[in-house]
Each structure stands twice: as structure tokens, then as C-alpha cells.
Amino acid sequence: MLGLATLVLTGCAGRQQVDDYQKSVLERLPFVYKMTVQQGNIVTAEQVAQLQPGMNKRQVRYLLGTPLLTDFFNSDRWDYVYTMQRPRKPKERRNLTVFFQDDAVVRFEGDALQTAQRAGPDQAKETLVTVPDYRERGGVITRGLEAVGLKKDK
């Protein structure tokens, strides 16, 4: 009896922990759909570039949106957190913390700020995309009638 209990407990202790993004064997199969999950505030490089010391809370809320985390005991600190969980990839996390004093921005820090500094001023350029002209092809029956010469052109 003691040997059986030891065997069972040893088997449970040796079990490996799985990663956050691969919880079961079925999720690794190529035909199983797994959603991309975004949570929090998306803070872009352009928004961080517009954030400046001296702005009041209302201006910051207009620029960045409502903060994800506000401390009840310390209302002079706002945390903007963004996470992205893509299928079969590790979770990405970005954060930006804005500090206030007397209702004015004193400083801000976080990895969203570092991303904006790496992007530089050329990040905000517009991208022009050309779309080919639309050509109506019609359905299978219409194309079949056109192939044998029975459909008249408009």
C-alpha cells in the first residue's frame, strides 16, 4: 500500500508544467483555431510623441484614453498596459506609466516610450496603397453562359 502511494505521488510530482500559450496537445494541431487576444490600451509612437510634461489629466485622457489601472490611494499615477496573445506565440506586453503632480504631467516611463524613441519621427508617414479597378466576374452560371456565347453583353 505504501509503495502504491509513493508511486502515485512521484508520478504527480514529475509532471512538467506547460507554457501559458500551449495548454493542451490539441492546441498544437494545425487545424485547431485559436484567437488573437488584445487587451488594454494601444499606445502608439505618435501618441507618446505628443505626450509632454505639463499636460493636465484631461488632456492626457483625451490623448491616450482612459488608463487601464488607476490606484485608489495614489491618483497621481496612471498605468496604460497593453497585452497581445497571438496563437502559438509568447504573450507580448507593453506598458506606459504617467506620473502627475498638482494635476500636471511630471514624467512618464515604460517600454512604450522606448518603442516610440526607436521609431523616430519618420514613423508617422502615410502609406499610399493602390487598389486595382473592380471587374465584375459574375457567378458560375453567368461565366458558363458567356463561355458558350449565350449571355449578351450589357
KOLSEVO-988467 format. One record per residue (C-alpha): residue number from 0; residue in three letters; y, z, x. Coordinates in pm, 1 decimal, padded with zeros to 6 digits. Layout:
BEGIN
NUM;ALA;Y;Z;X
...
END
This chain:
BEGIN
0;MET;00000.0;00000.0;00000.0
1;LEU;00239.0;00090.0;00281.5
2;GLY;00155.5;-00235.8;00457.6
3;LEU;00236.9;-00438.3;00145.4
4;ALA;00573.9;-00264.6;00101.7
5;THR;00655.9;-00326.2;00469.4
6;LEU;00564.1;-00693.6;00436.3
7;VAL;00782.1;-00738.5;00126.3
8;LEU;01084.0;-00562.2;00278.4
9;THR;01052.7;-00753.1;00605.4
10;GLY;01041.8;-01081.4;00416.2
11;CYS;01365.1;-00998.0;00230.9
12;ALA;01542.5;-00887.5;00549.4
13;GLY;01458.9;-01209.6;00730.7
14;ARG;01614.8;-01431.2;00465.7
15;GLN;01901.3;-01641.4;00602.2
16;GLN;02243.2;-01633.3;00440.7
17;VAL;02365.2;-01972.0;00320.3
18;ASP;02713.5;-02110.8;00371.0
19;ASP;02972.7;-02096.3;00093.2
20;TYR;02957.1;-02470.8;00038.7
21;GLN;02577.0;-02511.0;00031.5
22;LYS;02433.7;-02260.3;-00210.6
23;SER;02111.0;-02438.9;-00304.1
24;VAL;01877.3;-02710.9;-00187.6
25;LEU;01962.1;-02924.9;-00491.5
26;GLU;02331.6;-02944.4;-00397.0
27;ARG;02241.0;-03125.5;-00074.4
28;LEU;02080.1;-03413.5;-00262.6
29;PRO;02298.1;-03728.0;-00266.7
30;PHE;02280.6;-03786.0;-00644.3
31;VAL;02397.4;-03436.8;-00746.2
32;TYR;02766.8;-03441.4;-00839.9
33;LYS;02988.5;-03169.2;-00701.3
34;MET;03354.9;-03143.4;-00796.7
35;THR;03652.3;-03116.8;-00565.3
36;VAL;03830.9;-02791.3;-00647.5
37;GLN;04201.8;-02741.1;-00573.9
38;GLN;04366.7;-02406.6;-00631.3
39;GLY;04713.2;-02273.2;-00569.2
40;ASN;05044.1;-02433.4;-00481.3
41;ILE;05055.1;-02761.7;-00295.0
42;VAL;05337.4;-02719.1;-00042.4
43;THR;05429.9;-03047.7;00123.5
44;ALA;05608.4;-03105.3;00454.0
45;GLU;05915.3;-03230.2;00265.1
46;GLN;05938.3;-02907.6;00066.1
47;VAL;05911.0;-02691.8;00377.4
48;ALA;06179.0;-02903.5;00547.8
49;GLN;06417.4;-02831.5;00256.5
50;LEU;06347.8;-02455.9;00268.7
51;GLN;06630.3;-02282.5;00456.6
52;PRO;06738.9;-01924.8;00527.1
53;GLY;06999.8;-01803.8;00280.1
54;MET;06847.7;-01969.0;-00027.1
55;ASN;06811.8;-01736.7;-00326.1
56;LYS;06487.7;-01670.7;-00514.9
57;ARG;06577.5;-01907.8;-00794.1
58;GLN;06629.8;-02196.2;-00550.5
59;VAL;06301.2;-02122.5;-00374.8
60;ARG;06115.5;-02110.0;-00707.0
61;TYR;06269.1;-02446.4;-00802.9
62;LEU;06170.9;-02599.4;-00467.1
63;LEU;05820.3;-02456.6;-00416.4
64;GLY;05718.5;-02342.7;-00763.9
65;THR;05606.1;-02001.0;-00879.2
66;PRO;05436.7;-01812.4;-00594.8
67;LEU;05064.8;-01755.4;-00626.7
68;LEU;05090.8;-01398.5;-00503.4
69;THR;05375.1;-01155.2;-00562.9
70;ASP;05342.0;-00794.9;-00456.3
71;PHE;05439.9;-00548.1;-00727.6
72;PHE;05556.9;-00294.4;-00470.1
73;ASN;05729.6;-00546.0;-00240.5
74;SER;05915.8;-00809.7;-00441.2
75;ASP;06079.7;-00945.1;-00125.7
76;ARG;05763.4;-01126.7;-00014.4
77;TRP;05623.1;-01435.8;-00185.2
78;ASP;05292.1;-01591.4;-00081.6
79;TYR;05208.9;-01954.0;-00152.6
80;VAL;04835.6;-02013.5;-00099.2
81;TYR;04653.2;-02344.9;-00137.6
82;THR;04277.8;-02398.1;-00108.5
83;MET;04077.9;-02719.6;-00130.0
84;GLN;03699.7;-02723.6;-00164.4
85;ARG;03562.1;-03073.5;-00114.2
86;PRO;03194.1;-03147.6;-00176.0
87;ARG;02970.4;-03068.8;00120.7
88;LYS;03265.5;-02975.8;00346.5
89;PRO;03411.6;-02642.1;00455.6
90;LYS;03691.1;-02494.3;00245.9
91;GLU;04047.2;-02576.0;00360.2
92;ARG;04315.1;-02311.3;00323.1
93;ARG;04690.9;-02331.4;00377.8
94;ASN;04946.4;-02060.3;00322.7
95;LEU;05321.5;-02008.6;00336.5
96;THR;05489.4;-01668.6;00314.8
97;VAL;05859.6;-01643.1;00227.3
98;PHE;06045.0;-01319.9;00303.2
99;PHE;06364.8;-01218.6;00119.9
100;GLN;06631.5;-00961.0;00182.6
101;ASP;06904.5;-00897.9;-00077.5
102;ASP;06777.3;-01195.4;-00284.7
103;ALA;06816.4;-01440.1;00008.8
104;VAL;06553.5;-01603.4;00231.1
105;VAL;06539.4;-01429.7;00568.2
106;ARG;06236.6;-01604.3;00719.2
107;PHE;05920.6;-01791.5;00630.0
108;GLU;05592.5;-01833.9;00812.2
109;GLY;05244.2;-01973.3;00770.9
110;ASP;05026.8;-02269.5;00860.1
111;ALA;05201.9;-02491.2;00602.5
112;LEU;05512.1;-02454.4;00820.0
113;GLN;05320.8;-02563.9;01129.7
114;THR;05183.1;-02866.5;00942.9
115;ALA;05537.8;-02965.0;00843.9
116;GLN;05660.0;-02936.6;01203.4
117;ARG;05376.2;-03158.9;01326.3
118;ALA;05450.9;-03418.8;01058.2
119;GLY;05812.4;-03456.1;01171.0
120;PRO;06096.3;-03631.3;00989.5
121;ASP;05911.0;-03964.6;00959.4
122;GLN;05666.6;-03811.1;00709.3
123;ALA;05893.7;-03881.2;00410.4
124;LYS;05895.4;-04262.7;00446.5
125;GLU;05799.9;-04461.9;00139.4
126;THR;05488.8;-04676.3;00138.9
127;LEU;05503.2;-05015.9;-00027.7
128;VAL;05182.9;-05125.6;-00197.2
129;THR;05139.0;-05478.5;-00329.4
130;VAL;04912.0;-05542.1;-00624.6
131;PRO;04761.3;-05887.5;-00683.0
132;ASP;04853.8;-06066.6;-01005.0
133;TYR;04638.1;-05983.0;-01304.5
134;ARG;04394.3;-06253.9;-01407.3
135;GLU;04204.8;-06209.5;-01730.4
136;ARG;03840.8;-06293.1;-01680.9
137;GLY;03713.3;-06226.4;-02030.0
138;GLY;03374.7;-06090.2;-02127.3
139;VAL;03026.4;-06222.2;-02058.9
140;ILE;03018.1;-06434.9;-02373.9
141;THR;03361.3;-06587.3;-02306.2
142;ARG;03265.3;-06675.1;-01949.6
143;GLY;02933.6;-06823.9;-02072.3
144;LEU;03114.0;-07043.4;-02327.7
145;GLU;03360.1;-07155.7;-02058.6
146;ALA;03071.2;-07244.4;-01827.2
147;VAL;02913.2;-07481.5;-02081.8
148;GLY;03251.8;-07619.3;-02192.2
149;LEU;03261.2;-07480.9;-02548.0
150;LYS;03564.1;-07248.7;-02511.6
151;LYS;03905.3;-07402.6;-02547.1
152;ASP;04188.2;-07300.8;-02313.6
153;LYS;04487.2;-07129.8;-02470.9
END
